[in-house]
Amino acid sequence: MKSINLKLKNNPYPIIFSNNDKDLIKSFKSFVPEKKVFVISDSNVAPLYLKKIEGFLKKEKFIVQAYVFKAGEQSKNLKTLSDIYNYALKVGVDRKFTVVALGGGVVGDTAGFFAATYMRGIKLVQVPTSLLAMVDSSVGGKTGVNVEGGKNIAGAFYQPKFVYINTDFLKTLDCQNIKNGMGEIVKYAVTFSKDFYNKLNKIFDKAVVTQKDFDEIVYQCCKFKADIVKRDEKEVSGVRELLNFGHTFAHALETITEYKKFFHGEAVAIGMLFVANLAEKIKFCTEKTKNEIYKIVENAGFCAKLGLKKTDTKKLLELMKKDKKSISKTVRFVLPKQTGKAVFGVEIKDNIILKTIEDFLK
Ligand SMILES: NC(=O)c1ccc[n+]([C@@H]2O[C@H](COP(=O)([O-])OP(=O)(O)OC[C@H]3O[C@@H](n4cnc5c(N)ncnc54)[C@H](O)[C@@H]3O)[C@@H](O)[C@H]2O)c1
């Protein structure tokens, strides 16, 4: 068992890494002494893992209630949340219960927001089962659901009591969702560490990524994330923006293609290539850095072909301006300075963005 302590001032907590179920039980026994849990999961994850986890906990005399909703981003909404509140009330979930988010980022965000708001807040544990949730969404306390007007609009910062990561869950995750997580993993390398960049490239050069590789990768990414969250828990100082490397373009791309053409990880990968081009254009980074970013993105199996029309250029810019992370009239980007070192809050003028998009779409 390994762990990382996320040393937040008010809510410090460990991220526990173990593939041994005994550690899962041990963690629950020490962090949930009330022995009452409300597991929230989705229709893909629950049939695979809910019974097993329920069984472990019941054996230790835990009272277990569970709620399962339909898998997918479409469920991350206020209706699902309302259904969970009502179900929880019906089965007697009280303030002594701890919510367990068992699933990917959709479950983590929804269950997290439920925990933050049910009876003014009850305890939360994150048990991520997708690669993206392991390396990103389960750590850092961002919770929330989508509303018609936009993604993650109703939400709260709400930290869990602990995060439990077991990479065995990845054995049942499909390739597309592995790739989604890979987009974020490459992001960490390009943003934070040349050493990790080199290590990842070596891993990608092999025929298969082994479970041991995943163990190392997931641990390393959680370290990067924990470090940033510790420095800027509620995205106040701006440091947390670094985690959005490639995301401003990615969100615009996802919106313009109505979330039908690219998976999030792919959009992030393309977004990283875009900012590499932007940074090179304004001489913020060298051509070598741009090429290094291309190398790892392609090595990870992403394709840089967009298939968009020239007429989409202006629309992409408009969408980037609307991105909720833009606080001024010019768009702020996280740009690569070198491989493994990015800078946040770089404001770029519209004409430069437009020219870069045009060249990028060629
Ligand atoms: N809170 C944050 O900081 C943060 C950060 C990044 C992303 N997110 C959010 O995370 C969500 C995306 O997360 P995601 O990619 O995990 O999506 P997801 O939760 O929809 O999971 C992807 C798919 O994999 C399935 N799945 C999960 N684990 C599985 C397993 N072990 N075996 C088989 N199937 C499994 C799910 O049922 C789902 O069909 C988005 O809503 C995004 O906004 C949040």
The ligand as an ORCA input file, in Angstrom:
! r2SCAN-3c Opt
* xyz 0 1
  N     -14.036     16.792    -10.721
  C     -13.004     16.985    -11.507
  O     -11.983     17.536    -11.106
  C     -13.065     16.465    -12.904
  C     -11.896     16.418    -13.694
  C     -11.984     15.879    -14.967
  C     -13.183     15.394    -15.445
  N     -14.292     15.453    -14.659
  C     -15.574     14.914    -15.122
  O     -15.428     13.514    -15.252
  C     -16.369     13.035    -16.213
  C     -15.663     12.068    -17.117
  O     -15.185     11.000    -16.360
  P     -14.983      9.541    -16.987
  O     -14.204      9.651    -18.218
  O     -14.534      8.655    -15.902
  O     -16.461      9.212    -17.467
  P     -17.554      8.180    -16.910
  O     -17.734      8.305    -15.461
  O     -18.748      8.355    -17.782
  O     -16.883      6.778    -17.191
  C     -16.662      6.379    -18.529
  C     -17.368      5.050    -18.826
  O     -16.620      4.006    -18.234
  C     -17.464      3.197    -17.413
  N     -16.602      2.665    -16.368
  C     -15.996      3.332    -15.371
  N     -15.180      2.522    -14.697
  C     -15.268      1.300    -15.266
  C     -14.625      0.052    -15.036
  N     -13.713     -0.122    -14.090
  N     -14.974     -0.992    -15.827
  C     -15.893     -0.828    -16.834
  N     -16.492      0.317    -17.118
  C     -16.186      1.388    -16.335
  C     -18.567      4.124    -16.978
  O     -19.739      3.420    -16.617
  C     -18.774      4.958    -18.241
  O     -19.571      4.258    -19.163
  C     -16.921     14.247    -16.920
  O     -18.226     14.486    -16.462
  C     -15.994     15.382    -16.492
  O     -16.645     16.619    -16.438
  C     -14.246     15.976    -13.415
*
